[in-house]
Amino acid sequence: ARRAQSCAIHAPIGTRRGAARRARSFLARGGALVATRTRSHDRASSVAFARLAARAAGDADRFSWQPDGNFLATAGRSGVVHIWDRHGERVDEVQLMGEGAVLSLEWDSDGECLAVLQDGNGQIPIWDMKDRSVTKLETSLKDPTFMKWSRTGPQLVIGTVKGNVLIYNKQSRKKVPVLGKHPRKITCGAWSK
């Protein structure tokens, strides 16, 4: 059963009506955007968020903003990751392998690459914004549970159910396994710099 459309707008005073009008217009054209954000030039005003239920892409339950806020990646049960620009236009889409749920969508520090972690899939698709192409990162890991790009460098860390860690460098394309460093499932992590 398909969920009904919904729209909840949180915006600075004076912009709520415009944001709601844009949201309704987007949905009327068959849009499938889950969330959109616009930044105000006035530092004192809050950031506008429009939360729209997906109609065409099927209830997206994961989304991630590019660091500079120009692109939004969404994923749901459809097995497709959609990339949207800040105006609600679809830029690209990435077909996923397998049936597993999307666990994480992560943009690198430059906002050039989007990595997608899927439940039970050791192959991580990395979408490149410049070429609009997908590179499949073969990790040879079983049951990855966590991934995170470095905040300053080109490294992507991936953790597994068994506590194993793999560090991938997108510039050199080298993979460095760090095996057996943690005895339990890795569920989260953070880079220090």
ABEGO torsion letter per residue (X at the ends): XBBBBBBBBBBBBGAAAAAAAAAAAAAAAGBABABBBBBBABAABBBBBBBBBBAAAEBBABBBBBAAGABBBBBBAAGBBBBBBAAGBBABBBBBBEABBBABBBBBAAGABBBBBBBGBABBBBBBAAAGBBBBBBAGBBGBABBBBBAABABBBBBBAAGBBBBBBAAAGBBBBBBGABABBBABBBBAX
